[in-house]
Amino acid sequence: MDRGSAMLAVVLEVYEGGKDLLPGWTLKEHAESALAKGGAEALRRFYEASLAGSGDLVRTTLERDRRKTLESERERFMSLYLGAAR
């Protein structure tokens, strides 16, 4: 699995774990689009923008049901991004 695919897998894991709680959540589509258009770097930028722009509603909704969040998976996501860059 290449770096971008591994990073996308983290995002998809968060999405799959919470899509039932967040109807109409477009995280998956936007992440896949970012990766397709600009590779791992674009996906990293999308992830960071999602963290900044998602607000507390998404995070608290997921955390309330003990689901993974983008915040909780940030370290794993970034280790994949940085690990391949070394």
N, CA, C and O atoms as a Maestro MAE file, in Angstrom:
{
 s_m_m2io_version
 :::
 2.0.0
}

f_m_ct {
 s_m_title
 :::
 protein
 m_atom[344] {
  # First column is atom index #
  i_m_mmod_type
  r_m_x_coord
  r_m_y_coord
  r_m_z_coord
  i_m_residue_number
  s_m_chain_name
  s_m_pdb_residue_name
  s_m_pdb_atom_name
  i_m_atomic_number
  :::
  1 25 0.853 -1.181 0.000 1 A "MET " " N  " 7
  2 3 0.000 0.000 0.000 1 A "MET " " CA " 6
  3 2 0.891 1.233 0.000 1 A "MET " " C  " 6
  4 15 1.819 1.329 0.802 1 A "MET " " O  " 8
  5 25 0.618 2.163 -0.882 2 A "ASP " " N  " 7
  6 3 1.421 3.380 -0.925 2 A "ASP " " CA " 6
  7 2 0.981 4.353 0.173 2 A "ASP " " C  " 6
  8 15 -0.038 4.153 0.833 2 A "ASP " " O  " 8
  9 25 1.757 5.385 0.345 3 A "ARG " " N  " 7
  10 3 1.531 6.353 1.421 3 A "ARG " " CA " 6
  11 2 0.146 6.987 1.348 3 A "ARG " " C  " 6
  12 15 -0.566 7.029 2.351 3 A "ARG " " O  " 8
  13 25 -0.238 7.472 0.188 4 A "GLY " " N  " 7
  14 3 -1.547 8.111 0.047 4 A "GLY " " CA " 6
  15 2 -2.692 7.165 0.361 4 A "GLY " " C  " 6
  16 15 -3.660 7.558 1.012 4 A "GLY " " O  " 8
  17 25 -2.594 5.935 -0.092 5 A "SER " " N  " 7
  18 3 -3.637 4.944 0.191 5 A "SER " " CA " 6
  19 2 -3.718 4.633 1.677 5 A "SER " " C  " 6
  20 15 -4.811 4.467 2.218 5 A "SER " " O  " 8
  21 25 -2.577 4.553 2.336 6 A "ALA " " N  " 7
  22 3 -2.554 4.290 3.782 6 A "ALA " " CA " 6
  23 2 -3.166 5.462 4.544 6 A "ALA " " C  " 6
  24 15 -3.909 5.263 5.505 6 A "ALA " " O  " 8
  25 25 -2.855 6.669 4.120 7 A "MET " " N  " 7
  26 3 -3.430 7.854 4.758 7 A "MET " " CA " 6
  27 2 -4.941 7.889 4.546 7 A "MET " " C  " 6
  28 15 -5.697 8.188 5.471 7 A "MET " " O  " 8
  29 25 -5.376 7.582 3.324 8 A "LEU " " N  " 7
  30 3 -6.803 7.559 3.021 8 A "LEU " " CA " 6
  31 2 -7.514 6.504 3.865 8 A "LEU " " C  " 6
  32 15 -8.649 6.713 4.293 8 A "LEU " " O  " 8
  33 25 -6.861 5.390 4.101 9 A "ALA " " N  " 7
  34 3 -7.465 4.328 4.917 9 A "ALA " " CA " 6
  35 2 -7.796 4.825 6.324 9 A "ALA " " C  " 6
  36 15 -8.807 4.422 6.898 9 A "ALA " " O  " 8
  37 25 -6.959 5.689 6.880 10 A "VAL " " N  " 7
  38 3 -7.231 6.266 8.204 10 A "VAL " " CA " 6
  39 2 -8.493 7.116 8.146 10 A "VAL " " C  " 6
  40 15 -9.358 7.009 9.015 10 A "VAL " " O  " 8
  41 25 -8.599 7.951 7.135 11 A "VAL " " N  " 7
  42 3 -9.772 8.811 6.985 11 A "VAL " " CA " 6
  43 2 -11.028 7.955 6.793 11 A "VAL " " C  " 6
  44 15 -12.068 8.232 7.390 11 A "VAL " " O  " 8
  45 25 -10.927 6.927 5.968 12 A "LEU " " N  " 7
  46 3 -12.080 6.075 5.708 12 A "LEU " " CA " 6
  47 2 -12.502 5.298 6.951 12 A "LEU " " C  " 6
  48 15 -13.688 5.029 7.139 12 A "LEU " " O  " 8
  49 25 -11.561 4.945 7.784 13 A "GLU " " N  " 7
  50 3 -11.878 4.267 9.041 13 A "GLU " " CA " 6
  51 2 -12.712 5.180 9.942 13 A "GLU " " C  " 6
  52 15 -13.685 4.740 10.554 13 A "GLU " " O  " 8
  53 25 -12.326 6.442 10.018 14 A "VAL " " N  " 7
  54 3 -13.099 7.407 10.796 14 A "VAL " " CA " 6
  55 2 -14.489 7.562 10.171 14 A "VAL " " C  " 6
  56 15 -15.498 7.554 10.877 14 A "VAL " " O  " 8
  57 25 -14.531 7.700 8.866 15 A "TYR " " N  " 7
  58 3 -15.804 7.883 8.160 15 A "TYR " " CA " 6
  59 2 -16.730 6.682 8.375 15 A "TYR " " C  " 6
  60 15 -17.893 6.846 8.743 15 A "TYR " " O  " 8
  61 25 -16.215 5.496 8.145 16 A "GLU " " N  " 7
  62 3 -17.042 4.289 8.283 16 A "GLU " " CA " 6
  63 2 -17.560 4.126 9.709 16 A "GLU " " C  " 6
  64 15 -18.673 3.642 9.918 16 A "GLU " " O  " 8
  65 25 -16.759 4.527 10.677 17 A "GLY " " N  " 7
  66 3 -17.160 4.414 12.066 17 A "GLY " " CA " 6
  67 2 -18.205 5.424 12.499 17 A "GLY " " C  " 6
  68 15 -18.837 5.248 13.540 17 A "GLY " " O  " 8
  69 25 -18.397 6.474 11.722 18 A "GLY " " N  " 7
  70 3 -19.325 7.514 12.141 18 A "GLY " " CA " 6
  71 2 -20.394 7.907 11.152 18 A "GLY " " C  " 6
  72 15 -21.235 8.752 11.460 18 A "GLY " " O  " 8
  73 25 -20.386 7.317 9.971 19 A "LYS " " N  " 7
  74 3 -21.344 7.756 8.944 19 A "LYS " " CA " 6
  75 2 -22.791 7.541 9.355 19 A "LYS " " C  " 6
  76 15 -23.678 8.252 8.882 19 A "LYS " " O  " 8
  77 25 -23.047 6.568 10.233 20 A "ASP " " N  " 7
  78 3 -24.419 6.346 10.679 20 A "ASP " " CA " 6
  79 2 -24.897 7.451 11.618 20 A "ASP " " C  " 6
  80 15 -26.099 7.667 11.767 20 A "ASP " " O  " 8
  81 25 -23.969 8.140 12.241 21 A "LEU " " N  " 7
  82 3 -24.315 9.229 13.162 21 A "LEU " " CA " 6
  83 2 -24.407 10.582 12.468 21 A "LEU " " C  " 6
  84 15 -25.015 11.516 12.991 21 A "LEU " " O  " 8
  85 25 -23.802 10.681 11.295 22 A "LEU " " N  " 7
  86 3 -23.700 11.963 10.593 22 A "LEU " " CA " 6
  87 2 -24.251 11.845 9.168 22 A "LEU " " C  " 6
  88 15 -23.477 11.776 8.213 22 A "LEU " " O  " 8
  89 25 -25.566 11.821 9.020 23 A "PRO " " N  " 7
  90 3 -26.144 11.698 7.675 23 A "PRO " " CA " 6
  91 2 -25.659 12.827 6.759 23 A "PRO " " C  " 6
  92 15 -25.591 13.988 7.162 23 A "PRO " " O  " 8
  93 25 -25.334 12.468 5.551 24 A "GLY " " N  " 7
  94 3 -24.882 13.462 4.585 24 A "GLY " " CA " 6
  95 2 -23.434 13.879 4.742 24 A "GLY " " C  " 6
  96 15 -22.984 14.818 4.085 24 A "GLY " " O  " 8
  97 25 -22.701 13.194 5.602 25 A "TRP " " N  " 7
  98 3 -21.286 13.507 5.835 25 A "TRP " " CA " 6
  99 2 -20.517 13.244 4.554 25 A "TRP " " C  " 6
  100 15 -20.602 12.145 4.005 25 A "TRP " " O  " 8
  101 25 -19.777 14.211 4.067 26 A "THR " " N  " 7
  102 3 -19.073 14.095 2.787 26 A "THR " " CA " 6
  103 2 -17.573 13.882 2.961 26 A "THR " " C  " 6
  104 15 -16.810 14.074 2.014 26 A "THR " " O  " 8
  105 25 -17.147 13.494 4.134 27 A "LEU " " N  " 7
  106 3 -15.723 13.302 4.403 27 A "LEU " " CA " 6
  107 2 -15.079 12.351 3.402 27 A "LEU " " C  " 6
  108 15 -14.016 12.654 2.860 27 A "LEU " " O  " 8
  109 25 -15.701 11.217 3.152 28 A "LYS " " N  " 7
  110 3 -15.136 10.206 2.263 28 A "LYS " " CA " 6
  111 2 -14.912 10.764 0.854 28 A "LYS " " C  " 6
  112 15 -13.821 10.650 0.295 28 A "LYS " " O  " 8
  113 25 -15.947 11.358 0.299 29 A "GLU " " N  " 7
  114 3 -15.859 11.859 -1.077 29 A "GLU " " CA " 6
  115 2 -14.798 12.942 -1.218 29 A "GLU " " C  " 6
  116 15 -14.054 12.965 -2.198 29 A "GLU " " O  " 8
  117 25 -14.730 13.829 -0.248 30 A "HIS " " N  " 7
  118 3 -13.764 14.924 -0.321 30 A "HIS " " CA " 6
  119 2 -12.336 14.417 -0.135 30 A "HIS " " C  " 6
  120 15 -11.416 14.907 -0.790 30 A "HIS " " O  " 8
  121 25 -12.143 13.446 0.747 31 A "ALA " " N  " 7
  122 3 -10.808 12.883 0.957 31 A "ALA " " CA " 6
  123 2 -10.339 12.146 -0.295 31 A "ALA " " C  " 6
  124 15 -9.194 12.302 -0.720 31 A "ALA " " O  " 8
  125 25 -11.221 11.348 -0.879 32 A "GLU " " N  " 7
  126 3 -10.861 10.617 -2.102 32 A "GLU " " CA " 6
  127 2 -10.539 11.580 -3.238 32 A "GLU " " C  " 6
  128 15 -9.612 11.345 -4.014 32 A "GLU " " O  " 8
  129 25 -11.297 12.654 -3.334 33 A "SER " " N  " 7
  130 3 -11.058 13.654 -4.362 33 A "SER " " CA " 6
  131 2 -9.714 14.357 -4.150 33 A "SER " " C  " 6
  132 15 -8.967 14.575 -5.103 33 A "SER " " O  " 8
  133 25 -9.414 14.708 -2.906 34 A "ALA " " N  " 7
  134 3 -8.137 15.368 -2.609 34 A "ALA " " CA " 6
  135 2 -6.962 14.468 -2.999 34 A "ALA " " C  " 6
  136 15 -5.998 14.929 -3.610 34 A "ALA " " O  " 8
  137 25 -7.045 13.205 -2.647 35 A "LEU " " N  " 7
  138 3 -5.964 12.272 -2.985 35 A "LEU " " CA " 6
  139 2 -5.822 12.116 -4.498 35 A "LEU " " C  " 6
  140 15 -4.710 12.115 -5.026 35 A "LEU " " O  " 8
  141 25 -6.949 11.986 -5.190 36 A "ALA " " N  " 7
  142 3 -6.916 11.803 -6.642 36 A "ALA " " CA " 6
  143 2 -6.354 13.030 -7.363 36 A "ALA " " C  " 6
  144 15 -5.647 12.896 -8.361 36 A "ALA " " O  " 8
  145 25 -6.663 14.206 -6.864 37 A "LYS " " N  " 7
  146 3 -6.232 15.436 -7.535 37 A "LYS " " CA " 6
  147 2 -4.810 15.852 -7.197 37 A "LYS " " C  " 6
  148 15 -4.104 16.401 -8.044 37 A "LYS " " O  " 8
  149 25 -4.378 15.591 -5.950 38 A "GLY " " N  " 7
  150 3 -3.083 16.136 -5.557 38 A "GLY " " CA " 6
  151 2 -2.198 15.221 -4.738 38 A "GLY " " C  " 6
  152 15 -1.187 15.659 -4.190 38 A "GLY " " O  " 8
  153 25 -2.566 13.961 -4.651 39 A "GLY " " N  " 7
  154 3 -1.719 12.998 -3.945 39 A "GLY " " CA " 6
  155 2 -1.734 13.173 -2.437 39 A "GLY " " C  " 6
  156 15 -2.631 13.798 -1.870 39 A "GLY " " O  " 8
  157 25 -0.719 12.605 -1.804 40 A "ALA " " N  " 7
  158 3 -0.631 12.585 -0.350 40 A "ALA " " CA " 6
  159 2 -0.580 13.990 0.255 40 A "ALA " " C  " 6
  160 15 -1.150 14.232 1.319 40 A "ALA " " O  " 8
  161 25 0.088 14.891 -0.411 41 A "GLU " " N  " 7
  162 3 0.185 16.260 0.117 41 A "GLU " " CA " 6
  163 2 -1.191 16.936 0.140 41 A "GLU " " C  " 6
  164 15 -1.534 17.612 1.110 41 A "GLU " " O  " 8
  165 25 -1.962 16.757 -0.904 42 A "ALA " " N  " 7
  166 3 -3.304 17.339 -0.943 42 A "ALA " " CA " 6
  167 2 -4.205 16.697 0.111 42 A "ALA " " C  " 6
  168 15 -5.032 17.377 0.719 42 A "ALA " " O  " 8
  169 25 -4.050 15.411 0.324 43 A "LEU " " N  " 7
  170 3 -4.838 14.738 1.352 43 A "LEU " " CA " 6
  171 2 -4.454 15.241 2.739 43 A "LEU " " C  " 6
  172 15 -5.318 15.403 3.601 43 A "LEU " " O  " 8
  173 25 -3.175 15.487 2.958 44 A "ARG " " N  " 7
  174 3 -2.744 16.046 4.244 44 A "ARG " " CA " 6
  175 2 -3.346 17.426 4.462 44 A "ARG " " C  " 6
  176 15 -3.818 17.728 5.558 44 A "ARG " " O  " 8
  177 25 -3.336 18.268 3.430 45 A "ARG " " N  " 7
  178 3 -3.934 19.598 3.538 45 A "ARG " " CA " 6
  179 2 -5.433 19.509 3.811 45 A "ARG " " C  " 6
  180 15 -5.966 20.270 4.619 45 A "ARG " " O  " 8
  181 25 -6.112 18.580 3.137 46 A "PHE " " N  " 7
  182 3 -7.535 18.381 3.368 46 A "PHE " " CA " 6
  183 2 -7.791 17.948 4.809 46 A "PHE " " C  " 6
  184 15 -8.716 18.446 5.452 46 A "PHE " " O  " 8
  185 25 -6.984 17.032 5.313 47 A "TYR " " N  " 7
  186 3 -7.139 16.532 6.684 47 A "TYR " " CA " 6
  187 2 -7.005 17.682 7.675 47 A "TYR " " C  " 6
  188 15 -7.837 17.844 8.567 47 A "TYR " " O  " 8
  189 25 -5.956 18.476 7.513 48 A "GLU " " N  " 7
  190 3 -5.733 19.611 8.414 48 A "GLU " " CA " 6
  191 2 -6.878 20.621 8.316 48 A "GLU " " C  " 6
  192 15 -7.315 21.159 9.333 48 A "GLU " " O  " 8
  193 25 -7.359 20.876 7.119 49 A "ALA " " N  " 7
  194 3 -8.477 21.800 6.945 49 A "ALA " " CA " 6
  195 2 -9.750 21.236 7.587 49 A "ALA " " C  " 6
  196 15 -10.545 21.981 8.161 49 A "ALA " " O  " 8
  197 25 -9.930 19.943 7.488 50 A "SER " " N  " 7
  198 3 -11.094 19.303 8.104 50 A "SER " " CA " 6
  199 2 -11.038 19.416 9.621 50 A "SER " " C  " 6
  200 15 -12.058 19.640 10.272 50 A "SER " " O  " 8
  201 25 -9.852 19.262 10.177 51 A "LEU " " N  " 7
  202 3 -9.702 19.420 11.626 51 A "LEU " " CA " 6
  203 2 -10.073 20.836 12.052 51 A "LEU " " C  " 6
  204 15 -10.738 21.033 13.069 51 A "LEU " " O  " 8
  205 25 -9.646 21.803 11.281 52 A "ALA " " N  " 7
  206 3 -9.891 23.202 11.621 52 A "ALA " " CA " 6
  207 2 -11.341 23.603 11.363 52 A "ALA " " C  " 6
  208 15 -11.897 24.435 12.080 52 A "ALA " " O  " 8
  209 25 -11.943 23.016 10.350 53 A "GLY " " N  " 7
  210 3 -13.264 23.464 9.944 53 A "GLY " " CA " 6
  211 2 -14.433 22.614 10.391 53 A "GLY " " C  " 6
  212 15 -15.584 23.024 10.236 53 A "GLY " " O  " 8
  213 25 -14.172 21.445 10.938 54 A "SER " " N  " 7
  214 3 -15.287 20.551 11.259 54 A "SER " " CA " 6
  215 2 -16.096 21.024 12.461 54 A "SER " " C  " 6
  216 15 -17.255 20.644 12.625 54 A "SER " " O  " 8
  217 25 -15.491 21.837 13.283 55 A "GLY " " N  " 7
  218 3 -16.194 22.318 14.463 55 A "GLY " " CA " 6
  219 2 -16.345 21.226 15.499 55 A "GLY " " C  " 6
  220 15 -15.923 20.085 15.308 55 A "GLY " " O  " 8
  221 25 -16.948 21.607 16.580 56 A "ASP " " N  " 7
  222 3 -17.093 20.667 17.688 56 A "ASP " " CA " 6
  223 2 -18.220 19.671 17.479 56 A "ASP " " C  " 6
  224 15 -18.213 18.609 18.101 56 A "ASP " " O  " 8
  225 25 -19.184 19.976 16.627 57 A "LEU " " N  " 7
  226 3 -20.341 19.104 16.468 57 A "LEU " " CA " 6
  227 2 -19.947 17.704 15.986 57 A "LEU " " C  " 6
  228 15 -20.392 16.708 16.555 57 A "LEU " " O  " 8
  229 25 -19.124 17.624 14.955 58 A "VAL " " N  " 7
  230 3 -18.708 16.321 14.431 58 A "VAL " " CA " 6
  231 2 -17.913 15.563 15.485 58 A "VAL " " C  " 6
  232 15 -18.191 14.395 15.757 58 A "VAL " " O  " 8
  233 25 -16.937 16.218 16.069 59 A "ARG " " N  " 7
  234 3 -16.087 15.561 17.068 59 A "ARG " " CA " 6
  235 2 -16.901 15.085 18.261 59 A "ARG " " C  " 6
  236 15 -16.773 13.935 18.679 59 A "ARG " " O  " 8
  237 25 -17.736 15.954 18.812 60 A "THR " " N  " 7
  238 3 -18.495 15.563 20.005 60 A "THR " " CA " 6
  239 2 -19.529 14.485 19.695 60 A "THR " " C  " 6
  240 15 -19.792 13.618 20.529 60 A "THR " " O  " 8
  241 25 -20.114 14.535 18.504 61 A "THR " " N  " 7
  242 3 -21.058 13.483 18.107 61 A "THR " " CA " 6
  243 2 -20.358 12.131 18.066 61 A "THR " " C  " 6
  244 15 -20.886 11.141 18.573 61 A "THR " " O  " 8
  245 25 -19.184 12.087 17.470 62 A "LEU " " N  " 7
  246 3 -18.442 10.827 17.382 62 A "LEU " " CA " 6
  247 2 -17.925 10.387 18.749 62 A "LEU " " C  " 6
  248 15 -18.018 9.212 19.104 62 A "LEU " " O  " 8
  249 25 -17.390 11.318 19.503 63 A "GLU " " N  " 7
  250 3 -16.845 10.977 20.822 63 A "GLU " " CA " 6
  251 2 -17.934 10.490 21.776 63 A "GLU " " C  " 6
  252 15 -17.691 9.598 22.589 63 A "GLU " " O  " 8
  253 25 -19.111 11.058 21.685 64 A "ARG " " N  " 7
  254 3 -20.218 10.666 22.556 64 A "ARG " " CA " 6
  255 2 -20.528 9.172 22.410 64 A "ARG " " C  " 6
  256 15 -20.911 8.515 23.377 64 A "ARG " " O  " 8
  257 25 -20.360 8.645 21.199 65 A "ASP " " N  " 7
  258 3 -20.600 7.220 20.951 65 A "ASP " " CA " 6
  259 2 -19.302 6.414 20.934 65 A "ASP " " C  " 6
  260 15 -19.265 5.277 20.463 65 A "ASP " " O  " 8
  261 25 -18.242 7.023 21.456 66 A "ARG " " N  " 7
  262 3 -16.934 6.367 21.546 66 A "ARG " " CA " 6
  263 2 -16.419 5.887 20.182 66 A "ARG " " C  " 6
  264 15 -15.917 4.773 20.033 66 A "ARG " " O  " 8
  265 25 -16.568 6.770 19.208 67 A "ARG " " N  " 7
  266 3 -16.086 6.479 17.856 67 A "ARG " " CA " 6
  267 2 -14.769 7.205 17.637 67 A "ARG " " C  " 6
  268 15 -14.446 8.155 18.350 67 A "ARG " " O  " 8
  269 25 -14.023 6.756 16.660 68 A "LYS " " N  " 7
  270 3 -12.781 7.437 16.289 68 A "LYS " " CA " 6
  271 2 -13.141 8.767 15.639 68 A "LYS " " C  " 6
  272 15 -14.179 8.903 14.992 68 A "LYS " " O  " 8
  273 25 -12.259 9.741 15.827 69 A "THR " " N  " 7
  274 3 -12.430 11.062 15.220 69 A "THR " " CA " 6
  275 2 -11.169 11.405 14.430 69 A "THR " " C  " 6
  276 15 -10.135 10.753 14.575 69 A "THR " " O  " 8
  277 25 -11.269 12.425 13.602 70 A "LEU " " N  " 7
  278 3 -10.068 12.890 12.908 70 A "LEU " " CA " 6
  279 2 -9.022 13.333 13.929 70 A "LEU " " C  " 6
  280 15 -7.825 13.126 13.729 70 A "LEU " " O  " 8
  281 25 -9.479 13.941 15.021 71 A "GLU " " N  " 7
  282 3 -8.551 14.390 16.061 71 A "GLU " " CA " 6
  283 2 -7.853 13.199 16.718 71 A "GLU " " C  " 6
  284 15 -6.642 13.233 16.939 71 A "GLU " " O  " 8
  285 25 -8.601 12.163 17.026 72 A "SER " " N  " 7
  286 3 -8.009 11.010 17.715 72 A "SER " " CA " 6
  287 2 -7.055 10.226 16.819 72 A "SER " " C  " 6
  288 15 -6.172 9.525 17.313 72 A "SER " " O  " 8
  289 25 -7.230 10.341 15.520 73 A "GLU " " N  " 7
  290 3 -6.396 9.591 14.570 73 A "GLU " " CA " 6
  291 2 -5.324 10.449 13.910 73 A "GLU " " C  " 6
  292 15 -4.617 9.977 13.020 73 A "GLU " " O  " 8
  293 25 -5.194 11.698 14.333 74 A "ARG " " N  " 7
  294 3 -4.237 12.609 13.697 74 A "ARG " " CA " 6
  295 2 -2.797 12.106 13.793 74 A "ARG " " C  " 6
  296 15 -2.055 12.165 12.813 74 A "ARG " " O  " 8
  297 25 -2.404 11.619 14.954 75 A "GLU " " N  " 7
  298 3 -1.029 11.152 15.110 75 A "GLU " " CA " 6
  299 2 -0.725 9.988 14.156 75 A "GLU " " C  " 6
  300 15 0.342 9.953 13.542 75 A "GLU " " O  " 8
  301 25 -1.646 9.054 14.032 76 A "ARG " " N  " 7
  302 3 -1.444 7.918 13.120 76 A "ARG " " CA " 6
  303 2 -1.399 8.398 11.673 76 A "ARG " " C  " 6
  304 15 -0.557 7.955 10.892 76 A "ARG " " O  " 8
  305 25 -2.309 9.304 11.320 77 A "PHE " " N  " 7
  306 3 -2.347 9.855 9.967 77 A "PHE " " CA " 6
  307 2 -1.021 10.537 9.626 77 A "PHE " " C  " 6
  308 15 -0.435 10.293 8.572 77 A "PHE " " O  " 8
  309 25 -0.562 11.397 10.538 78 A "MET " " N  " 7
  310 3 0.675 12.139 10.287 78 A "MET " " CA " 6
  311 2 1.898 11.235 10.289 78 A "MET " " C  " 6
  312 15 2.855 11.507 9.565 78 A "MET " " O  " 8
  313 25 1.894 10.174 11.075 79 A "SER " " N  " 7
  314 3 3.041 9.260 11.055 79 A "SER " " CA " 6
  315 2 3.129 8.566 9.701 79 A "SER " " C  " 6
  316 15 4.231 8.304 9.219 79 A "SER " " O  " 8
  317 25 2.006 8.268 9.084 80 A "LEU " " N  " 7
  318 3 2.022 7.700 7.735 80 A "LEU " " CA " 6
  319 2 2.546 8.717 6.733 80 A "LEU " " C  " 6
  320 15 3.349 8.388 5.860 80 A "LEU " " O  " 8
  321 25 2.085 9.949 6.866 81 A "TYR " " N  " 7
  322 3 2.521 11.009 5.959 81 A "TYR " " CA " 6
  323 2 4.023 11.261 6.103 81 A "TYR " " C  " 6
  324 15 4.746 11.324 5.109 81 A "TYR " " O  " 8
  325 25 4.480 11.402 7.329 82 A "LEU " " N  " 7
  326 3 5.895 11.718 7.571 82 A "LEU " " CA " 6
  327 2 6.802 10.504 7.407 82 A "LEU " " C  " 6
  328 15 7.954 10.648 6.996 82 A "LEU " " O  " 8
  329 25 6.313 9.335 7.714 83 A "GLY " " N  " 7
  330 3 7.131 8.125 7.640 83 A "GLY " " CA " 6
  331 2 7.650 7.840 6.252 83 A "GLY " " C  " 6
  332 15 8.801 7.431 6.093 83 A "GLY " " O  " 8
  333 25 6.845 8.043 5.269 84 A "ALA " " N  " 7
  334 3 7.263 7.781 3.902 84 A "ALA " " CA " 6
  335 2 8.158 8.904 3.354 84 A "ALA " " C  " 6
  336 15 8.868 8.724 2.365 84 A "ALA " " O  " 8
  337 25 8.106 10.055 4.015 85 A "ALA " " N  " 7
  338 3 8.885 11.195 3.535 85 A "ALA " " CA " 6
  339 2 10.333 11.121 4.010 85 A "ALA " " C  " 6
  340 15 11.185 11.865 3.524 85 A "ALA " " O  " 8
  341 25 10.613 10.233 4.952 86 A "ARG " " N  " 7
  342 3 11.976 10.149 5.501 86 A "ARG " " CA " 6
  343 2 12.890 9.328 4.647 86 A "ARG " " C  " 6
  344 15 14.065 9.167 4.978 86 A "ARG " " O  " 8
  :::
 }
 m_bond[343] {
  # First column is bond index #
  i_m_from
  i_m_to
  i_m_order
  :::
  1 1 2 1
  2 2 3 1
  3 3 4 2
  4 3 5 1
  5 5 6 1
  6 6 7 1
  7 7 8 2
  8 7 9 1
  9 9 10 1
  10 10 11 1
  11 11 12 2
  12 11 13 1
  13 13 14 1
  14 14 15 1
  15 15 16 2
  16 15 17 1
  17 17 18 1
  18 18 19 1
  19 19 20 2
  20 19 21 1
  21 21 22 1
  22 22 23 1
  23 23 24 2
  24 23 25 1
  25 25 26 1
  26 26 27 1
  27 27 28 2
  28 27 29 1
  29 29 30 1
  30 30 31 1
  31 31 32 2
  32 31 33 1
  33 33 34 1
  34 34 35 1
  35 35 36 2
  36 35 37 1
  37 37 38 1
  38 38 39 1
  39 39 40 2
  40 39 41 1
  41 41 42 1
  42 42 43 1
  43 43 44 2
  44 43 45 1
  45 45 46 1
  46 46 47 1
  47 47 48 2
  48 47 49 1
  49 49 50 1
  50 50 51 1
  51 51 52 2
  52 51 53 1
  53 53 54 1
  54 54 55 1
  55 55 56 2
  56 55 57 1
  57 57 58 1
  58 58 59 1
  59 59 60 2
  60 59 61 1
  61 61 62 1
  62 62 63 1
  63 63 64 2
  64 63 65 1
  65 65 66 1
  66 66 67 1
  67 67 68 2
  68 67 69 1
  69 69 70 1
  70 70 71 1
  71 71 72 2
  72 71 73 1
  73 73 74 1
  74 74 75 1
  75 75 76 2
  76 75 77 1
  77 77 78 1
  78 78 79 1
  79 79 80 2
  80 79 81 1
  81 81 82 1
  82 82 83 1
  83 83 84 2
  84 83 85 1
  85 85 86 1
  86 86 87 1
  87 87 88 2
  88 87 89 1
  89 89 90 1
  90 90 91 1
  91 91 92 2
  92 91 93 1
  93 93 94 1
  94 94 95 1
  95 95 96 2
  96 95 97 1
  97 97 98 1
  98 98 99 1
  99 99 100 2
  100 99 101 1
  101 101 102 1
  102 102 103 1
  103 103 104 2
  104 103 105 1
  105 105 106 1
  106 106 107 1
  107 107 108 2
  108 107 109 1
  109 109 110 1
  110 110 111 1
  111 111 112 2
  112 111 113 1
  113 113 114 1
  114 114 115 1
  115 115 116 2
  116 115 117 1
  117 117 118 1
  118 118 119 1
  119 119 120 2
  120 119 121 1
  121 121 122 1
  122 122 123 1
  123 123 124 2
  124 123 125 1
  125 125 126 1
  126 126 127 1
  127 127 128 2
  128 127 129 1
  129 129 130 1
  130 130 131 1
  131 131 132 2
  132 131 133 1
  133 133 134 1
  134 134 135 1
  135 135 136 2
  136 135 137 1
  137 137 138 1
  138 138 139 1
  139 139 140 2
  140 139 141 1
  141 141 142 1
  142 142 143 1
  143 143 144 2
  144 143 145 1
  145 145 146 1
  146 146 147 1
  147 147 148 2
  148 147 149 1
  149 149 150 1
  150 150 151 1
  151 151 152 2
  152 151 153 1
  153 153 154 1
  154 154 155 1
  155 155 156 2
  156 155 157 1
  157 157 158 1
  158 158 159 1
  159 159 160 2
  160 159 161 1
  161 161 162 1
  162 162 163 1
  163 163 164 2
  164 163 165 1
  165 165 166 1
  166 166 167 1
  167 167 168 2
  168 167 169 1
  169 169 170 1
  170 170 171 1
  171 171 172 2
  172 171 173 1
  173 173 174 1
  174 174 175 1
  175 175 176 2
  176 175 177 1
  177 177 178 1
  178 178 179 1
  179 179 180 2
  180 179 181 1
  181 181 182 1
  182 182 183 1
  183 183 184 2
  184 183 185 1
  185 185 186 1
  186 186 187 1
  187 187 188 2
  188 187 189 1
  189 189 190 1
  190 190 191 1
  191 191 192 2
  192 191 193 1
  193 193 194 1
  194 194 195 1
  195 195 196 2
  196 195 197 1
  197 197 198 1
  198 198 199 1
  199 199 200 2
  200 199 201 1
  201 201 202 1
  202 202 203 1
  203 203 204 2
  204 203 205 1
  205 205 206 1
  206 206 207 1
  207 207 208 2
  208 207 209 1
  209 209 210 1
  210 210 211 1
  211 211 212 2
  212 211 213 1
  213 213 214 1
  214 214 215 1
  215 215 216 2
  216 215 217 1
  217 217 218 1
  218 218 219 1
  219 219 220 2
  220 219 221 1
  221 221 222 1
  222 222 223 1
  223 223 224 2
  224 223 225 1
  225 225 226 1
  226 226 227 1
  227 227 228 2
  228 227 229 1
  229 229 230 1
  230 230 231 1
  231 231 232 2
  232 231 233 1
  233 233 234 1
  234 234 235 1
  235 235 236 2
  236 235 237 1
  237 237 238 1
  238 238 239 1
  239 239 240 2
  240 239 241 1
  241 241 242 1
  242 242 243 1
  243 243 244 2
  244 243 245 1
  245 245 246 1
  246 246 247 1
  247 247 248 2
  248 247 249 1
  249 249 250 1
  250 250 251 1
  251 251 252 2
  252 251 253 1
  253 253 254 1
  254 254 255 1
  255 255 256 2
  256 255 257 1
  257 257 258 1
  258 258 259 1
  259 259 260 2
  260 259 261 1
  261 261 262 1
  262 262 263 1
  263 263 264 2
  264 263 265 1
  265 265 266 1
  266 266 267 1
  267 267 268 2
  268 267 269 1
  269 269 270 1
  270 270 271 1
  271 271 272 2
  272 271 273 1
  273 273 274 1
  274 274 275 1
  275 275 276 2
  276 275 277 1
  277 277 278 1
  278 278 279 1
  279 279 280 2
  280 279 281 1
  281 281 282 1
  282 282 283 1
  283 283 284 2
  284 283 285 1
  285 285 286 1
  286 286 287 1
  287 287 288 2
  288 287 289 1
  289 289 290 1
  290 290 291 1
  291 291 292 2
  292 291 293 1
  293 293 294 1
  294 294 295 1
  295 295 296 2
  296 295 297 1
  297 297 298 1
  298 298 299 1
  299 299 300 2
  300 299 301 1
  301 301 302 1
  302 302 303 1
  303 303 304 2
  304 303 305 1
  305 305 306 1
  306 306 307 1
  307 307 308 2
  308 307 309 1
  309 309 310 1
  310 310 311 1
  311 311 312 2
  312 311 313 1
  313 313 314 1
  314 314 315 1
  315 315 316 2
  316 315 317 1
  317 317 318 1
  318 318 319 1
  319 319 320 2
  320 319 321 1
  321 321 322 1
  322 322 323 1
  323 323 324 2
  324 323 325 1
  325 325 326 1
  326 326 327 1
  327 327 328 2
  328 327 329 1
  329 329 330 1
  330 330 331 1
  331 331 332 2
  332 331 333 1
  333 333 334 1
  334 334 335 1
  335 335 336 2
  336 335 337 1
  337 337 338 1
  338 338 339 1
  339 339 340 2
  340 339 341 1
  341 341 342 1
  342 342 343 1
  343 343 344 2
  :::
 }
}
